[in-house]
């Protein structure tokens, strides 16, 4: 096995340790009603875990600025992003942010040799999506509304057993980058465009070097090069189970993907805080 391939595999599993640390730390505050404190706990754990990795790297994007939550780093404006995504194995540029939902659904149905009424569109359940939801229903497609987690909504388009054919709607831009990274690993198409609500957000984008505020980003624009994606559930979701704590330890459920191989691994880990010193700070 080439040394670089072995290193990539090792790094992918080390990335899971980082997300496990964040999830374990945040889980101590689950149900306490203090989202910012949970974010801070996750960030602190990630910092410590990232610093333990034998790599030279730079954290270039973080989440939390919009909600005044602590961040690892921001090198992109923490604004909303308009997104559309479909799964893999379809003709290039099949769907387009600039097309009406009816057109995108018709093209997707034709490519899948199905009827529009057979398609299921995943949309984040927010008041801002009322018009979008109405247009999708008017086109004849079915809708799966989700309360949060648009990263998992995008990923669902490439997992046949979810029954999701398309994801569309607006959500956080950092989450859009995460979703694109996952799609790079498992296959799919995605487009995104930053949405600015005021001049302050536009000015922030300019200060970060973004000159074309209307640019339509494609999948490889959002996540280029060799990509690894890792995530660990904090609470139960559609893709991952949450942290299950017990006296002296906990169970975590994670996923790790690599674009180079297309491999998707689910990792269920049992953490013994009485013996595993590296996780001891997260047991409190």
C-alpha positions in Angstrom: 0.0 0.0 0.0 1.4 3.4 -0.9 2.5 5.5 2.1 0.4 8.4 1.2 -2.7 6.2 1.0 -2.0 4.8 4.5 -1.5 8.3 5.8 -4.8 9.4 4.3 -6.6 6.6 6.0 -5.0 7.3 9.3 -5.8 11.0 9.1 -9.5 10.1 8.3 -9.7 8.1 11.5 -7.9 10.8 13.5 -10.5 13.3 12.2 -13.2 11.1 13.8 -11.4 11.5 17.1 -11.8 15.2 16.7 -15.5 15.1 16.1 -16.0 12.5 18.9 -14.3 14.9 21.3 -16.6 17.7 20.3 -19.7 15.6 20.5 -18.8 14.2 23.9 -18.1 17.6 25.3 -21.2 19.2 23.9 -23.4 16.3 25.1 -22.7 17.2 28.7 -24.9 20.3 28.1 -27.6 18.6 26.1 -31.1 19.7 27.2 -29.7 22.5 29.4 -31.1 25.3 27.2 -27.7 27.0 26.7 -26.8 26.6 23.1 -23.8 29.0 23.3 -22.3 27.1 26.2 -22.6 23.8 24.2 -21.0 25.4 21.2 -18.1 26.7 23.4 -17.6 23.2 24.9 -17.5 21.7 21.4 -15.0 24.3 20.1 -12.7 23.9 23.1 -12.7 20.1 22.7 -12.0 20.4 19.0 -9.2 22.8 19.5 -7.5 20.4 21.9 -8.1 17.4 19.7 -6.9 19.2 16.5 -3.7 20.3 18.3 -2.9 16.7 19.1 -2.9 15.7 15.4 0.5 15.2 13.7 -0.3 17.5 10.8 0.4 21.0 9.6 -2.8 22.7 8.7 -5.0 25.8 9.0 -8.6 26.0 10.0 -10.2 28.2 7.4 -13.9 28.1 8.2 -16.0 27.8 11.3 -19.6 28.1 12.3 -21.3 30.3 14.9 -20.7 33.9 14.0 -24.3 34.5 13.0 -25.6 33.1 16.3 -22.8 34.9 18.3 -21.4 31.5 19.2 -17.7 30.7 19.6 -15.7 29.8 16.5 -12.5 28.1 15.6 -11.9 30.4 12.7 -13.8 32.3 10.0 -12.4 32.9 6.5 -15.8 33.1 4.8 -18.8 35.2 5.6 -21.2 33.5 8.1 -24.3 34.3 6.1 -27.1 32.3 4.5 -26.6 30.3 1.3 -29.2 29.3 -1.2 -28.6 25.7 -2.0 -29.7 22.9 -4.4 -28.4 19.4 -4.4 -29.1 16.0 -6.1 -27.5 12.6 -5.9 -24.8 11.0 -8.0 -25.0 9.2 -11.3 -27.0 12.0 -13.0 -26.1 14.2 -16.1 -23.9 17.1 -15.2 -25.6 20.4 -14.5 -29.0 18.7 -14.3 -30.4 21.2 -11.8 -29.8 25.0 -11.5 -30.3 27.5 -8.8 -31.6 30.0 -11.4 -34.4 27.7 -12.6 -37.8 27.5 -11.2 -38.5 24.4 -9.0 -40.9 23.0 -11.7 -38.1 23.0 -14.3 -35.6 21.4 -12.0 -38.1 18.7 -11.0 -39.0 18.0 -14.6 -35.4 17.6 -15.5 -34.7 15.4 -12.5 -37.7 13.2 -13.2 -36.7 12.8 -16.8 -33.1 11.8 -15.8 -34.4 9.3 -13.2 -37.0 7.9 -15.7 -39.7 8.8 -13.2 -42.7 11.1 -12.8 -42.4 14.3 -10.9 -45.0 12.9 -8.5 -42.5 10.2 -7.6 -39.9 12.7 -6.4 -39.3 13.7 -2.8 -37.8 17.1 -2.1 -36.2 17.8 1.3 -36.6 21.3 2.6 -35.8 23.0 5.9 -39.0 23.8 7.7 -38.7 27.6 8.0 -41.2 30.4 7.3 -38.8 31.8 4.7 -39.4 28.7 2.6 -43.2 29.1 2.4 -43.1 30.2 -1.3 -40.6 27.5 -2.2 -42.7 24.8 -0.6 -45.8 26.1 -2.5 -44.0 26.0 -5.8 -42.7 22.4 -5.2 -46.1 21.2 -4.3 -47.6 23.0 -7.3 -45.1 21.2 -9.6 -46.5 17.9 -8.2 -43.6 16.6 -6.1 -43.7 15.5 -2.5 -41.9 17.2 0.3 -40.0 16.0 3.4 -39.7 18.8 5.8 -36.8 18.7 8.3 -36.6 20.8 11.5 -32.8 21.3 11.3 -29.6 19.7 9.9 -29.5 20.8 6.3 -26.1 19.1 6.0 -27.8 15.7 6.5 -30.6 16.8 4.1 -28.0 17.4 1.3 -26.3 14.1 2.1 -29.6 12.3 2.0 -29.9 12.9 -1.8 -27.0 10.5 -2.4 -28.2 7.8 -0.1 -30.8 5.6 -1.9 -32.5 4.3 1.3 -33.5 7.8 2.4 -36.0 8.3 -0.5 -34.8 11.9 -0.9 -34.3 13.0 -4.5 -33.4 16.7 -4.1 -32.5 19.2 -1.4 -33.4 22.8 -2.0 -33.6 26.0 0.2 -31.5 28.4 2.2 -29.3 27.6 5.2 -26.0 28.6 6.7 -23.1 29.0 4.3 -20.6 27.1 6.5 -23.0 24.2 6.6 -23.1 24.5 2.8 -19.4 23.9 2.6 -19.7 20.9 4.9 -22.4 19.4 2.8 -20.4 19.9 -0.3 -17.5 18.1 1.2 -19.6 15.1 2.0 -21.1 15.1 -1.6 -17.5 15.2 -3.0 -16.9 11.9 -1.1 -20.2 10.1 -1.9 -21.1 11.6 -5.3 -23.7 14.2 -6.2 -24.3 17.7 -7.6 -24.7 20.9 -5.6 -24.9 24.6 -6.3 -24.8 27.4 -3.8 -25.1 31.2 -3.7 -24.5 33.5 -0.8 -27.5 35.4 0.4 -26.9 38.9 2.0 -29.5 40.6 4.1 -27.8 43.9 4.6 -24.8 46.1 3.7 -22.9 44.9 6.8 -23.0 41.3 5.5 -21.9 42.5 2.1 -19.1 44.5 3.6 -17.9 41.5 5.5 -17.8 39.5 2.3 -15.8 42.2 0.6 -13.3 42.3 3.5 -12.8 38.6 3.1 -11.9 39.0 -0.6 -15.2 38.0 -2.1 -15.8 40.4 -5.0 -18.6 38.7 -7.0 -21.4 38.6 -4.5 -23.8 36.9 -6.9 -21.4 34.1 -7.9 -23.0 30.6 -8.2 -20.7 28.1 -6.6 -20.6 24.5 -7.8 -19.6 21.5 -5.9 -15.8 21.7 -6.7 -15.8 25.4 -5.9 -17.1 24.7 -2.4 -15.0 21.7 -1.7 -11.9 21.2 -3.9 -9.0 18.8 -3.8 -8.8 15.5 -1.8 -11.6 15.7 0.7 -12.3 14.0 4.0 -15.6 14.4 5.9 -16.1 13.3 9.5 -19.1 13.8 11.8 -20.3 12.5 15.2 -23.9 12.8 16.4 -24.6 14.8 19.6 -28.3 14.1 19.6 -30.3 11.5 17.6 -30.7 12.5 14.0 -31.6 11.0 10.6 -28.0 10.1 9.8 -26.3 9.5 13.2 -27.3 8.5 16.7 -26.5 10.8 19.5 -24.1 10.4 22.4 -25.3 7.8 24.9 -23.7 8.5 28.3 -23.3 6.0 31.1 -21.4 6.0 34.4 -17.7 6.2 33.5 -18.1 6.3 29.8 -20.2 6.9 26.7 -21.0 5.6 23.2 -20.6 7.6 20.1 -21.8 7.1 16.5 -19.8 8.7 13.7 -19.3 8.7 9.9 -16.1 9.3 8.0 -15.8 9.6 4.2 -13.0 10.1 1.7 -13.3 11.5 -1.8 -10.3 9.6 -3.1 -11.7 6.2 -2.5 -15.4 7.0 -2.1 -15.4 4.9 1.1 -18.0 5.6 3.8 -17.4 4.2 7.2 -19.7 4.3 10.2 -17.9 4.1 13.5 -19.6 3.2 16.8 -17.2 3.7 19.7 -17.3 2.9 23.4 -15.3 5.4 25.4 -14.1 4.4 28.9 -13.3 7.6 30.7 -11.7 5.8 33.6 -9.0 4.4 31.2 -8.9 6.7 28.2 -7.1 9.8 29.5 -7.4 11.7 26.2 -11.2 11.9 26.8 -11.1 12.5 30.5 -11.8 16.3 30.2 -15.1 15.5 28.4 -16.3 13.1 31.1 -17.1 15.9 33.6 
